[in-house]
Amino acid sequence: MLRTELDQIWYRMTNTDGIDDPTLALLLLGLHEQNRAWKTFDWDTMHRLYANGMISNPVGKARSVVLTAEGITAARDLHARLFRQNVADSDRSAPRSCDSDDQG
């Protein structure tokens, strides 16, 4: 069983899609000037996204990177898949009113 647990840990450590996909989706939230996003994420992750053709080279003085056309499309798809809120969940996240009668 120990071998299986070690295999699972190793898989999680080497499965970078679990990090890269949400990072690419989150870059979409900081999009400005049509295709630029702030590069405030882990450098290794940003380099992998660059190596996969999703963003411009993150190395440099610029504080942002350019998302490629493929990167923008993938980011939109991932954002919808990973962060889309179900209609049933929307009632739970609705803001509550702060009535003075509720405070006690």
PyRosetta script that sets phi, psi and omega in degrees:
from pyrosetta import init, pose_from_sequence

init()
pose = pose_from_sequence("MLRTELDQIWYRMTNTDGIDDPTLALLLLGLHEQNRAWKTFDWDTMHRLYANGMISNPVGKARSVVLTAEGITAARDLHARLFRQNVADSDRSAPRSCDSDDQG")
pose.set_psi(1, -34.7)
pose.set_omega(1, 179.6)
pose.set_phi(2, -58.7)
pose.set_psi(2, -39.4)
pose.set_omega(2, 179.0)
pose.set_phi(3, -61.0)
pose.set_psi(3, -41.3)
pose.set_omega(3, 179.5)
pose.set_phi(4, -64.5)
pose.set_psi(4, -43.5)
pose.set_omega(4, 179.3)
pose.set_phi(5, -63.5)
pose.set_psi(5, -41.6)
pose.set_omega(5, 177.9)
pose.set_phi(6, -64.9)
pose.set_psi(6, -39.0)
pose.set_omega(6, 177.0)
pose.set_phi(7, -61.7)
pose.set_psi(7, -41.7)
pose.set_omega(7, 179.3)
pose.set_phi(8, -65.4)
pose.set_psi(8, -42.0)
pose.set_omega(8, 178.4)
pose.set_phi(9, -63.6)
pose.set_psi(9, -44.9)
pose.set_omega(9, 179.5)
pose.set_phi(10, -61.7)
pose.set_psi(10, -42.1)
pose.set_omega(10, 179.1)
pose.set_phi(11, -60.9)
pose.set_psi(11, -45.4)
pose.set_omega(11, 180.0)
pose.set_phi(12, -63.6)
pose.set_psi(12, -35.4)
pose.set_omega(12, -179.6)
pose.set_phi(13, -72.0)
pose.set_psi(13, -31.5)
pose.set_omega(13, -176.4)
pose.set_phi(14, -100.9)
pose.set_psi(14, -7.8)
pose.set_omega(14, 178.4)
pose.set_phi(15, -84.4)
pose.set_psi(15, 83.0)
pose.set_omega(15, -174.8)
pose.set_phi(16, -74.0)
pose.set_psi(16, -14.5)
pose.set_omega(16, 176.3)
pose.set_phi(17, -59.5)
pose.set_psi(17, -31.2)
pose.set_omega(17, 179.4)
pose.set_phi(18, -65.8)
pose.set_psi(18, -18.0)
pose.set_omega(18, 177.1)
pose.set_phi(19, -105.5)
pose.set_psi(19, -44.2)
pose.set_omega(19, -174.3)
pose.set_phi(20, -66.4)
pose.set_psi(20, -41.8)
pose.set_omega(20, -178.0)
pose.set_phi(21, -62.5)
pose.set_psi(21, -50.7)
pose.set_omega(21, 178.0)
pose.set_phi(22, -64.2)
pose.set_psi(22, -33.6)
pose.set_omega(22, 178.7)
pose.set_phi(23, -64.0)
pose.set_psi(23, -45.1)
pose.set_omega(23, 177.9)
pose.set_phi(24, -61.6)
pose.set_psi(24, -41.5)
pose.set_omega(24, 178.7)
pose.set_phi(25, -63.9)
pose.set_psi(25, -38.8)
pose.set_omega(25, -179.9)
pose.set_phi(26, -72.8)
pose.set_psi(26, -27.6)
pose.set_omega(26, 175.3)
pose.set_phi(27, -58.6)
pose.set_psi(27, -30.7)
pose.set_omega(27, 179.8)
pose.set_phi(28, -60.9)
pose.set_psi(28, -32.0)
pose.set_omega(28, -178.3)
pose.set_phi(29, -69.1)
pose.set_psi(29, -26.7)
pose.set_omega(29, 179.6)
pose.set_phi(30, -99.2)
pose.set_psi(30, 17.8)
pose.set_omega(30, -176.7)
pose.set_phi(31, -66.5)
pose.set_psi(31, 133.0)
pose.set_omega(31, 175.4)
pose.set_phi(32, -145.5)
pose.set_psi(32, 163.2)
pose.set_omega(32, -177.5)
pose.set_phi(33, 51.3)
pose.set_psi(33, 39.6)
pose.set_omega(33, 176.8)
pose.set_phi(34, 72.5)
pose.set_psi(34, -41.7)
pose.set_omega(34, -174.3)
pose.set_phi(35, -143.2)
pose.set_psi(35, 15.0)
pose.set_omega(35, 179.2)
pose.set_phi(36, -105.6)
pose.set_psi(36, 144.9)
pose.set_omega(36, 178.8)
pose.set_phi(37, -138.1)
pose.set_psi(37, 145.5)
pose.set_omega(37, 178.8)
pose.set_phi(38, -65.7)
pose.set_psi(38, 138.3)
pose.set_omega(38, -177.1)
pose.set_phi(39, -99.5)
pose.set_psi(39, 68.0)
pose.set_omega(39, -176.9)
pose.set_phi(40, -103.5)
pose.set_psi(40, 24.3)
pose.set_omega(40, -178.1)
pose.set_phi(41, -109.8)
pose.set_psi(41, 171.1)
pose.set_omega(41, 180.0)
pose.set_phi(42, -50.8)
pose.set_psi(42, 133.3)
pose.set_omega(42, -176.7)
pose.set_phi(43, -62.9)
pose.set_psi(43, -39.7)
pose.set_omega(43, 179.2)
pose.set_phi(44, -62.6)
pose.set_psi(44, -41.1)
pose.set_omega(44, 178.6)
pose.set_phi(45, -64.6)
pose.set_psi(45, -45.1)
pose.set_omega(45, 179.6)
pose.set_phi(46, -62.2)
pose.set_psi(46, -37.8)
pose.set_omega(46, 178.5)
pose.set_phi(47, -65.5)
pose.set_psi(47, -40.3)
pose.set_omega(47, 178.1)
pose.set_phi(48, -64.6)
pose.set_psi(48, -40.0)
pose.set_omega(48, 177.5)
pose.set_phi(49, -63.5)
pose.set_psi(49, -37.6)
pose.set_omega(49, 176.2)
pose.set_phi(50, -65.6)
pose.set_psi(50, -44.9)
pose.set_omega(50, -179.6)
pose.set_phi(51, -62.4)
pose.set_psi(51, -29.4)
pose.set_omega(51, 179.1)
pose.set_phi(52, -89.1)
pose.set_psi(52, 3.6)
pose.set_omega(52, 175.7)
pose.set_phi(53, 79.9)
pose.set_psi(53, 17.8)
pose.set_omega(53, -178.4)
pose.set_phi(54, -86.8)
pose.set_psi(54, -30.4)
pose.set_omega(54, -177.9)
pose.set_phi(55, -138.2)
pose.set_psi(55, 166.2)
pose.set_omega(55, 173.8)
pose.set_phi(56, -73.8)
pose.set_psi(56, 171.5)
pose.set_omega(56, -178.8)
pose.set_phi(57, -59.9)
pose.set_psi(57, 120.8)
pose.set_omega(57, -177.7)
pose.set_phi(58, -77.0)
pose.set_psi(58, -10.6)
pose.set_omega(58, -178.8)
pose.set_phi(59, -80.8)
pose.set_psi(59, 125.7)
pose.set_omega(59, 178.9)
pose.set_phi(60, 149.9)
pose.set_psi(60, 178.6)
pose.set_omega(60, -176.1)
pose.set_phi(61, -79.5)
pose.set_psi(61, -20.6)
pose.set_omega(61, -179.0)
pose.set_phi(62, -61.6)
pose.set_psi(62, 143.1)
pose.set_omega(62, 179.7)
pose.set_phi(63, -87.8)
pose.set_psi(63, -0.1)
pose.set_omega(63, 179.8)
pose.set_phi(64, -135.6)
pose.set_psi(64, 165.4)
pose.set_omega(64, 176.2)
pose.set_phi(65, -120.5)
pose.set_psi(65, 160.6)
pose.set_omega(65, 177.0)
pose.set_phi(66, -97.8)
pose.set_psi(66, 126.9)
pose.set_omega(66, 172.7)
pose.set_phi(67, -81.1)
pose.set_psi(67, 132.3)
pose.set_omega(67, 176.3)
pose.set_phi(68, -71.9)
pose.set_psi(68, 168.4)
pose.set_omega(68, 177.2)
pose.set_phi(69, -58.7)
pose.set_psi(69, -42.2)
pose.set_omega(69, 177.0)
pose.set_phi(70, -63.8)
pose.set_psi(70, -39.0)
pose.set_omega(70, 179.4)
pose.set_phi(71, -64.9)
pose.set_psi(71, -41.2)
pose.set_omega(71, 178.9)
pose.set_phi(72, -65.3)
pose.set_psi(72, -44.2)
pose.set_omega(72, 178.5)
pose.set_phi(73, -61.3)
pose.set_psi(73, -47.2)
pose.set_omega(73, 179.8)
pose.set_phi(74, -64.2)
pose.set_psi(74, -40.9)
pose.set_omega(74, -179.8)
pose.set_phi(75, -62.3)
pose.set_psi(75, -42.2)
pose.set_omega(75, 178.5)
pose.set_phi(76, -64.1)
pose.set_psi(76, -44.2)
pose.set_omega(76, 179.2)
pose.set_phi(77, -63.7)
pose.set_psi(77, -45.1)
pose.set_omega(77, -179.8)
pose.set_phi(78, -66.3)
pose.set_psi(78, -40.2)
pose.set_omega(78, 179.4)
pose.set_phi(79, -61.6)
pose.set_psi(79, -44.4)
pose.set_omega(79, 178.9)
pose.set_phi(80, -63.9)
pose.set_psi(80, -40.2)
pose.set_omega(80, -177.5)
pose.set_phi(81, -73.8)
pose.set_psi(81, -42.0)
pose.set_omega(81, -173.4)
pose.set_phi(82, -86.1)
pose.set_psi(82, -32.2)
pose.set_omega(82, -170.5)
pose.set_phi(83, -119.6)
pose.set_psi(83, 3.4)
pose.set_omega(83, 179.1)
pose.set_phi(84, -66.1)
pose.set_psi(84, 132.8)
pose.set_omega(84, -178.9)
pose.set_phi(85, -93.6)
pose.set_psi(85, 132.6)
pose.set_omega(85, 177.3)
pose.set_phi(86, -67.4)
pose.set_psi(86, 149.9)
pose.set_omega(86, 179.0)
pose.set_phi(87, -59.9)
pose.set_psi(87, -37.5)
pose.set_omega(87, -180.0)
pose.set_phi(88, -64.5)
pose.set_psi(88, -32.1)
pose.set_omega(88, 179.6)
pose.set_phi(89, -78.0)
pose.set_psi(89, -18.4)
pose.set_omega(89, -174.0)
pose.set_phi(90, -66.3)
pose.set_psi(90, -28.8)
pose.set_omega(90, 178.6)
pose.set_phi(91, -66.5)
pose.set_psi(91, -35.7)
pose.set_omega(91, -179.1)
pose.set_phi(92, -71.3)
pose.set_psi(92, -27.1)
pose.set_omega(92, -176.3)
pose.set_phi(93, -96.3)
pose.set_psi(93, -0.2)
pose.set_omega(93, -179.9)
pose.set_phi(94, -64.9)
pose.set_psi(94, 140.0)
pose.set_omega(94, -179.9)
pose.set_phi(95, -63.4)
pose.set_psi(95, 142.9)
pose.set_omega(95, 178.9)
pose.set_phi(96, -97.2)
pose.set_psi(96, 146.1)
pose.set_omega(96, 177.7)
pose.set_phi(97, -78.4)
pose.set_psi(97, 149.5)
pose.set_omega(97, -179.8)
pose.set_phi(98, -105.3)
pose.set_psi(98, 88.0)
pose.set_omega(98, 177.8)
pose.set_phi(99, -85.7)
pose.set_psi(99, 142.5)
pose.set_omega(99, -179.6)
pose.set_phi(100, -68.0)
pose.set_psi(100, -21.7)
pose.set_omega(100, 178.5)
pose.set_phi(101, -70.0)
pose.set_psi(101, -26.3)
pose.set_omega(101, -178.6)
pose.set_phi(102, -75.7)
pose.set_psi(102, -19.8)
pose.set_omega(102, -178.0)
pose.set_phi(103, -84.6)
pose.set_psi(103, 138.1)
pose.set_omega(103, -172.8)
pose.set_phi(104, -132.8)
pose.dump_pdb("model.pdb")
